[in-house]
């Protein structure tokens, strides 16, 4: 694609019409200095690959042309099988539309294409997911073909001549599809299936945005800049509670409406100015919402109570209007607003010629930002299962962030949208894993030196949700696991690839204690990660694994074990083979070594760490998914005392935990059942166990998988009280990993 240059930027001497729901803030024309800054901005963007070469663009157009031809051929075939007259078959039409970043003209090198297949009324959705899918399979250019028919917006995903394409389907109530069809026409939505309306929404929103900005070229260059900045600063992810592409596009479009004559360099600065001072939750609107009397649900806090709780509403301009940022949480909004303010400060310097545009795209170090991190790992036995499993887990991480935000001791939970691939749990066993890292800020407690925090229920309610959905959608397979762990900042360098975080200089590991089994997940997209084992994996791997003794007298821990084992933290299980991660020391870390060592020694002294003594072993995990009937475990709660636990011999989890001596009681925080208060335990607990502990979780109807899982691992069989709709038990019961995190914070 040809790069926009200063002389191509339209100055917009006149504003032919009024844009947006308010008057512009400024109609000032661009000056020569603004054009120079815009040219510098364009040059600064080039190294990041945000502009596609003309040859690649032509290739995309060629692929879309071939796909469009394929669509028309298939529609003719379907029309013949449905005995339509020959005269109608020739004129019936059918067309491929694009939307998203490609339609907006801001796609980057290697980006996928979002496409919509619009068909006449005699073509059914079932035809699209059957005979059209078969036709795609016959094409030699098509690879990685898969249909997701049960998705909220059903889609066919494929790679056509090495270009990734997602195809949605919409069946209009028209006998023929005209070539000049305008999807912005609200009348097209009449008598449509809700799935077709959702599929049409992407194209309708994209087209509306392009019609609501004063100057498309200025809009595009500004949007490329903001999208790159958001990705570099790890705040580009709708699924994790930040903003996705369409939301960033609407914010930039609103900025263009407020400054219709400004060029890109000015618009970038005004973007940060406007949204660093925006009074959320006042909504961002590109035009006044319209009611088409089609009785479709629209975003309206006056009518819908749940809409009143949206924290950062950005409303789509096409009917039915929706909030594109309903995933935003208190923490993600706080992180984004802080980034807006920093962006304003940097662009102030750039406009004053005190800094270059490259400074705006410098990525902050997420791993130095927080003292505490929670590492989340999702693993599955095969690549195919892992792809589905990771997609589900990632889509629910925002629930975990929400749970953590509600915890009375947590101020902020910041999930890094990047992820890392994790190592295998066993060298003999195939396993693929992905890891995410969440930075956590705990509230400062002035009344006490020490604080007990139990995150078990926060973690377990999240895993409950994921397991339930996996089972209800029949996606769950044996050895699909979710695991969580608390790690402190100074241990992160041992877990992450050297490309992301160079290894710091070695220092004393005295006092470090082994944490629960930790299989790590290090994917090149994220900033932290870590993992743990499953009951089945452990039982299968017992001959190859050896228990790791905790305390200074045991063998030196592996890098993973050392990172997971901290003065404040213990764990009960065994560690996988050590995974060494090469890396070079960071200069900043060198400066912190001395203070870290002193802090570590002080924490050990405060928390009363170590001489091994007796402790009640952690009860073995129940091998059942959520919904499987089982005997409830003692609750692990944050604010209430827990009932005493009685020791129970381990089963499939391997040898008992090395005994530990209880620490002195904390000066603040609730008592925890017969466990050391300065302890973080990574147990393996089934989501159902937690469900039965937490009265807020309502038991759900048991599924086939649920009941099959009840008999897993332990050799025990618990029968559900409701057998009215019980199918046969599955051949392979489903093992589930439980997670418990308890830690002691010192001032």
Residue pairs with C-beta under 8 A, 6 or more apart in sequence:
1 51
1 52
1 53
1 54
1 57
1 105
2 54
3 42
3 46
3 51
4 42
4 217
4 220
4 221
4 264
5 39
5 42
6 35
6 36
6 38
6 39
8 217
9 30
9 35
9 38
9 217
9 218
9 221
9 263
9 264
10 215
10 217
10 218
11 29
11 30
11 261
11 263
12 29
12 214
12 215
12 218
12 260
12 261
13 29
13 261
15 24
15 27
15 214
15 260
15 261
19 212
19 213
19 214
19 256
19 257
19 260
20 212
20 254
20 257
20 258
20 285
20 286
20 287
21 285
21 286
21 287
21 288
22 258
24 257
24 258
24 259
24 260
25 258
25 259
25 270
26 258
26 259
26 261
26 262
27 260
27 261
28 259
28 261
28 262
29 261
30 261
30 262
30 263
30 266
34 262
34 263
34 265
34 266
35 263
37 265
37 266
37 350
37 351
38 221
38 263
38 264
38 265
40 265
40 356
40 357
41 221
41 225
41 264
41 265
41 268
41 357
42 221
42 264
44 356
44 357
44 358
44 361
45 51
45 224
45 225
45 228
45 357
48 228
48 361
49 108
49 109
49 110
50 106
50 108
50 109
50 224
50 227
50 228
51 108
51 109
51 224
52 60
52 107
52 108
52 109
53 109
56 109
59 161
59 163
60 102
60 113
60 163
63 113
63 141
63 160
63 161
63 163
63 165
64 96
64 98
64 113
64 115
66 141
66 160
66 161
67 96
67 115
67 160
67 165
68 95
68 96
70 135
70 136
70 139
71 94
71 95
71 96
71 117
72 93
72 94
73 135
74 131
74 132
74 135
75 92
75 93
75 94
75 119
75 120
75 123
76 89
76 92
77 131
77 135
78 122
78 123
78 127
78 131
79 88
79 89
79 92
79 122
79 123
80 89
82 122
84 92
84 122
88 175
88 176
91 176
92 120
92 122
92 175
92 176
92 177
93 120
93 176
93 177
93 178
93 179
94 117
94 118
94 119
94 120
94 123
94 177
95 117
95 118
95 177
95 179
95 181
96 115
96 116
96 117
96 118
96 167
97 103
97 115
97 116
97 118
97 183
97 203
98 113
98 114
98 115
98 116
98 203
99 114
99 115
99 116
99 202
99 203
99 205
99 206
99 207
100 107
100 113
100 114
100 202
100 206
100 245
100 246
101 107
101 108
101 111
101 114
101 227
101 245
102 111
102 113
102 114
103 114
103 203
103 206
103 207
103 210
104 206
104 209
104 210
104 220
104 223
104 249
105 216
105 220
106 220
106 223
106 224
106 227
106 249
107 113
112 163
112 164
112 165
112 166
113 163
113 164
113 165
113 166
114 166
114 168
114 202
115 165
115 166
115 167
115 168
116 167
116 168
116 169
116 170
116 199
116 200
116 202
116 203
117 128
117 132
117 167
117 168
117 169
117 170
118 170
118 172
118 177
118 181
118 183
119 128
119 169
119 170
119 171
119 172
119 177
120 171
120 172
120 174
120 175
120 176
120 177
121 171
121 172
121 173
121 174
121 175
122 175
123 171
124 171
125 154
125 169
125 171
125 193
125 195
125 196
128 156
128 169
129 147
129 149
129 154
129 156
129 169
132 156
133 145
133 147
133 156
136 142
136 145
136 156
136 158
137 145
139 160
141 160
141 161
142 158
142 159
142 160
143 158
143 159
143 162
144 157
144 158
144 159
145 156
145 157
145 158
146 156
146 157
146 158
147 154
147 155
147 156
147 157
148 154
148 155
148 156
148 157
150 473
152 198
153 168
153 195
153 198
153 199
154 168
154 169
154 195
154 199
155 166
155 167
155 168
156 166
156 167
156 169
157 164
157 165
157 166
157 167
158 164
158 165
158 167
159 165
168 199
168 202
169 196
169 199
170 192
170 196
170 199
170 200
171 192
171 193
171 196
172 188
172 192
172 196
173 188
173 190
173 191
173 192
174 188
182 207
183 200
183 203
183 204
183 207
184 204
184 207
184 208
184 211
184 318
186 290
186 292
186 294
186 319
188 200
189 197
189 200
189 292
189 294
189 296
189 319
190 294
192 200
197 296
197 320
201 316
201 318
201 320
201 322
202 246
204 318
204 319
205 246
205 316
205 317
205 318
206 246
207 318
208 286
208 287
208 316
208 317
208 318
209 246
209 249
209 250
209 253
209 286
209 317
210 216
212 253
212 257
212 286
212 287
212 317
213 219
213 253
213 256
213 257
214 256
214 257
214 260
214 261
215 256
215 260
218 256
218 262
218 263
218 264
218 267
219 252
219 253
219 256
221 264
222 252
222 255
222 256
222 264
222 267
222 268
222 271
223 248
223 249
223 252
225 264
225 268
225 360
226 248
226 251
226 252
226 268
226 271
227 236
227 245
227 248
228 361
229 343
229 360
229 361
230 236
230 242
230 243
230 248
232 361
232 362
232 363
233 339
233 363
233 364
234 363
234 364
234 366
234 416
234 417
234 418
234 527
235 242
235 243
235 332
235 335
235 336
235 339
235 417
236 242
236 243
236 244
236 245
236 248
236 417
237 243
237 244
237 417
238 244
238 245
238 247
238 324
238 325
238 327
239 327
239 394
239 395
239 397
239 398
240 327
240 332
240 394
240 397
240 398
240 401
240 415
240 417
241 327
241 328
241 329
241 331
241 332
241 398
241 401
241 415
242 328
242 332
242 335
242 336
242 417
243 251
243 314
243 324
243 325
243 328
243 336
244 324
246 316
246 324
247 314
247 324
247 325
250 284
250 286
250 314
250 315
250 316
250 317
250 324
251 271
251 275
251 284
251 314
252 267
252 271
253 286
254 274
254 284
254 285
254 286
255 267
255 270
255 271
255 274
256 262
256 267
257 286
258 270
258 274
259 266
259 267
259 270
262 270
265 350
265 351
268 347
268 360
269 344
269 347
269 348
269 350
269 351
271 343
272 340
272 341
272 343
272 344
272 347
273 344
275 337
275 340
276 337
276 340
276 341
276 343
276 344
278 284
280 311
280 312
280 333
280 337
281 310
281 311
281 312
281 313
282 313
283 299
283 313
283 314
283 315
283 323
284 313
284 314
284 315
285 315
285 317
286 315
286 317
287 317
289 298
289 299
289 300
289 315
289 319
289 321
290 319
291 298
291 319
292 319
294 319
294 320
296 319
296 320
297 304
297 320
298 319
298 320
298 321
298 322
299 307
299 310
299 313
299 315
299 321
299 322
299 323
300 307
301 307
301 308
301 310
307 313
307 323
310 323
310 325
310 326
310 328
311 325
311 328
311 329
311 330
311 333
312 325
312 328
312 333
312 336
313 323
313 325
314 323
314 324
314 325
315 321
315 322
315 323
315 324
316 322
316 323
316 324
327 398
328 336
329 398
329 401
329 402
329 405
330 405
330 412
331 401
331 404
331 405
331 412
331 413
331 414
332 398
332 401
332 414
332 415
334 412
335 412
335 414
343 360
346 355
346 359
346 360
347 360
349 355
349 359
350 356
350 357
350 359
350 360
366 414
366 416
366 437
366 439
366 527
366 528
367 373
367 437
367 489
367 492
367 493
367 496
367 500
367 501
367 527
367 528
368 489
368 588
369 414
369 439
370 414
370 439
370 440
370 441
370 489
371 441
371 488
371 489
372 439
372 440
372 441
372 442
372 486
372 487
372 488
372 489
373 437
373 438
373 439
373 440
373 486
373 487
373 488
373 489
373 492
373 528
374 404
374 413
374 437
374 438
374 440
374 455
374 484
374 485
374 486
374 487
374 741
375 435
375 436
375 437
375 438
375 484
375 485
375 486
375 487
375 495
375 520
375 521
375 528
375 529
375 530
375 531
376 393
376 397
376 400
376 435
376 436
376 437
376 438
376 482
376 483
376 484
376 529
376 530
377 422
377 433
377 434
377 435
377 481
377 482
377 483
377 484
377 485
377 519
377 520
377 521
377 529
377 530
377 531
377 532
378 386
378 389
378 390
378 393
378 394
378 433
378 434
378 435
378 480
378 481
378 482
378 521
379 386
379 389
379 422
379 425
379 431
379 432
379 433
379 434
379 479
379 480
379 481
379 483
379 519
379 521
379 531
379 534
380 386
380 388
380 389
380 390
380 431
380 432
380 433
380 477
380 479
380 480
380 481
381 429
381 430
381 431
381 432
381 477
381 478
381 479
381 480
382 430
382 432
383 432
385 477
385 480
386 432
386 433
386 434
388 475
389 470
389 475
389 480
390 419
390 434
392 466
392 469
392 470
392 475
393 434
393 466
393 482
394 419
394 436
396 462
396 465
396 466
396 469
397 415
397 436
397 438
397 462
398 415
399 461
399 462
399 465
400 413
400 438
400 458
400 459
400 462
401 413
401 415
401 438
403 457
403 458
403 459
403 461
403 462
404 410
404 413
404 438
404 440
404 455
404 458
405 412
405 413
406 458
407 453
407 455
407 458
407 638
408 443
408 638
408 639
409 442
409 443
409 445
409 451
409 453
409 638
409 745
410 440
410 441
410 442
410 443
410 453
411 441
411 442
411 443
412 439
412 440
412 441
413 438
413 439
413 440
413 441
414 438
414 439
414 440
415 436
415 437
415 438
415 439
416 436
416 437
416 438
416 439
416 526
416 527
416 528
417 525
417 526
418 523
418 524
418 525
418 526
418 527
419 434
419 435
419 436
419 521
419 523
419 525
419 526
419 529
420 434
420 435
420 496
420 497
420 500
420 520
420 521
420 522
420 523
420 524
420 525
420 526
420 528
420 529
421 432
421 433
421 434
421 435
421 521
421 522
421 523
421 524
422 433
422 434
422 435
422 519
422 520
422 521
422 522
422 523
422 529
422 530
422 531
423 433
423 519
423 520
423 521
423 522
423 576
423 579
424 430
424 431
424 433
424 519
425 431
425 433
425 517
425 519
425 531
425 533
425 534
425 537
425 541
425 576
426 537
426 540
426 541
426 544
426 545
426 576
427 544
427 577
428 541
428 544
429 537
429 540
429 541
431 479
431 519
431 537
433 519
433 521
433 531
434 521
434 523
434 529
435 520
435 521
435 522
435 523
435 526
435 528
435 529
435 530
435 531
436 521
436 526
436 528
436 529
437 492
437 526
437 527
437 528
437 529
437 530
438 528
439 528
442 451
442 453
442 745
444 747
445 451
445 668
445 745
445 747
447 668
448 666
448 667
448 668
448 669
448 747
449 606
449 667
449 746
449 747
450 606
450 607
450 666
450 667
450 668
450 669
450 677
450 678
450 744
450 745
450 746
450 747
451 666
451 668
451 669
451 744
451 745
451 746
452 666
452 668
452 669
452 670
452 672
452 677
452 742
452 743
452 744
453 638
453 669
453 742
453 743
453 744
453 745
454 636
454 637
454 638
454 670
454 672
454 741
454 742
455 486
455 638
455 741
455 742
455 743
456 636
456 637
456 690
456 739
456 740
456 741
456 742
457 635
457 636
457 637
457 638
457 690
457 693
457 694
459 484
459 739
459 740
459 741
460 636
460 685
460 687
460 689
460 690
460 693
460 694
460 738
460 739
460 740
461 690
461 694
461 697
462 482
463 482
463 484
463 687
463 690
463 737
463 738
463 739
464 626
464 687
464 688
464 690
464 691
464 697
466 482
467 476
467 482
467 625
467 626
467 687
467 736
468 625
468 626
468 627
468 687
468 700
470 476
470 480
471 625
471 626
471 627
471 703
471 705
471 706
471 734
472 703
474 705
476 625
476 705
476 734
477 734
478 536
478 732
478 733
478 734
478 735
479 534
479 536
479 537
479 735
481 532
481 533
481 534
481 537
481 736
481 737
482 737
482 739
483 519
483 531
483 532
483 533
483 682
483 737
483 739
484 532
484 682
484 739
484 741
485 515
485 516
485 518
485 530
485 531
485 532
485 564
485 680
485 682
485 739
485 741
486 569
486 680
486 741
486 743
487 495
487 528
487 530
487 563
487 564
487 566
488 566
488 568
490 504
490 592
490 596
490 600
491 562
491 563
491 564
491 566
492 501
492 528
492 563
493 501
493 502
493 503
493 504
493 583
493 586
493 589
494 503
494 559
494 560
494 562
494 563
494 581
495 520
495 522
495 528
495 529
495 530
495 559
495 560
495 563
495 581
496 522
496 527
496 528
496 529
496 581
497 522
497 524
497 581
497 583
498 581
498 582
498 583
498 584
499 524
500 522
500 524
500 527
501 527
501 583
501 586
502 583
502 584
502 585
502 586
503 581
503 582
503 583
503 584
503 585
504 583
504 585
504 586
504 589
504 590
504 593
505 585
505 589
505 590
505 593
507 593
507 596
507 597
508 597
509 556
509 557
509 562
510 552
511 552
511 567
511 600
511 601
511 604
511 609
511 610
512 557
512 561
512 562
512 565
512 566
512 567
513 550
513 551
513 565
513 566
513 567
513 569
513 570
513 609
513 610
514 548
514 549
514 550
514 554
514 557
514 561
514 564
514 565
514 570
514 571
514 575
515 561
515 564
515 565
515 566
515 569
515 570
515 571
515 680
515 682
516 532
516 564
516 571
516 572
516 573
516 681
516 682
516 683
517 532
517 533
517 538
517 571
517 573
517 574
517 575
517 576
517 682
518 530
518 531
518 532
518 560
518 561
518 563
518 564
518 575
518 576
518 682
519 531
519 532
519 533
519 560
519 576
520 529
520 530
520 531
520 560
520 579
521 529
521 530
521 531
522 529
522 581
523 529
530 560
530 563
530 564
532 573
532 682
532 684
532 737
532 739
533 541
533 573
533 574
533 576
533 684
533 737
534 684
534 735
534 737
535 621
535 623
535 652
535 653
535 684
535 713
535 735
535 737
536 652
536 713
536 735
538 545
538 573
538 574
538 652
538 653
538 654
539 652
539 653
539 654
539 713
541 576
542 654
544 577
545 574
545 575
545 576
545 577
545 654
546 574
547 574
547 654
547 655
547 658
548 554
548 555
548 557
548 561
548 574
548 575
549 555
549 658
550 565
550 570
550 571
550 612
550 658
550 660
551 610
551 611
551 612
551 658
552 610
553 612
557 565
557 575
557 578
558 575
558 577
558 578
558 579
558 580
559 578
559 579
559 580
559 581
560 575
560 576
560 578
560 579
561 575
561 578
564 571
564 682
565 571
566 600
566 680
567 600
567 603
567 604
567 607
567 609
567 678
568 603
568 607
568 609
568 678
568 679
568 680
568 743
568 744
568 745
568 746
569 678
569 679
569 680
569 743
570 660
570 676
570 679
570 680
570 681
571 680
571 681
571 682
572 617
572 618
572 657
572 681
572 682
572 683
573 653
573 654
573 657
573 682
573 684
574 654
574 655
602 746
603 746
604 610
606 746
607 663
607 678
607 744
607 746
608 663
608 664
608 678
609 663
609 678
610 660
610 661
611 661
612 658
612 659
612 660
612 661
613 659
613 660
613 661
613 662
614 659
614 660
614 661
615 657
615 659
615 660
615 661
615 662
615 674
615 675
615 676
616 645
616 646
616 647
616 674
616 675
617 647
617 648
617 649
617 650
617 656
617 657
618 657
618 681
618 683
619 633
619 645
619 647
619 648
620 648
620 649
620 650
620 651
620 652
620 653
620 714
621 653
621 683
621 684
621 685
621 686
621 689
621 713
621 736
621 737
621 738
622 628
622 630
622 631
622 633
622 685
622 686
622 688
622 689
622 714
622 738
623 652
623 686
623 709
623 712
623 713
623 714
623 733
623 734
623 735
623 736
624 630
624 686
624 688
624 706
624 709
624 710
624 712
624 733
624 734
624 736
625 686
625 687
625 688
625 705
625 706
625 709
625 734
625 736
626 686
626 687
626 688
626 691
626 700
626 706
626 736
627 688
627 691
627 699
627 700
627 701
627 702
627 703
627 706
628 686
628 688
628 702
628 706
628 707
628 709
628 710
628 718
629 688
629 702
629 707
629 710
629 718
629 719
629 720
629 721
630 686
630 688
630 689
630 692
630 710
630 718
631 718
632 689
632 692
632 693
633 685
633 689
633 692
633 693
634 642
634 643
634 644
634 645
634 673
634 693
635 642
635 643
635 693
635 694
636 642
636 672
636 673
636 693
636 740
636 742
637 670
637 693
638 670
639 670
640 670
641 670
641 671
641 672
641 673
642 671
642 672
642 673
643 673
644 673
644 674
645 673
645 674
645 675
649 656
650 656
651 713
651 714
652 713
652 714
653 684
660 676
660 679
661 676
662 674
662 675
662 676
662 677
663 676
663 677
663 678
663 679
663 744
665 671
665 677
666 677
666 678
666 744
669 677
669 744
672 742
675 681
675 742
677 744
678 743
678 744
679 742
679 743
679 744
680 741
680 742
680 743
681 740
681 741
681 742
682 739
682 740
682 741
683 738
683 739
683 740
684 737
684 738
684 739
685 737
685 738
685 739
685 740
686 709
686 736
686 738
687 736
687 738
688 706
688 736
689 738
690 697
690 738
691 697
691 699
692 699
701 722
701 725
702 720
702 722
702 726
704 726
704 727
704 728
704 729
704 730
705 730
705 734
707 720
707 726
707 729
708 729
708 730
708 731
708 732
708 733
708 734
709 733
709 734
709 735
709 736
710 717
710 718
710 720
710 733
711 717
711 718
711 729
711 733
712 733
712 734
712 735
713 733
713 735
720 726
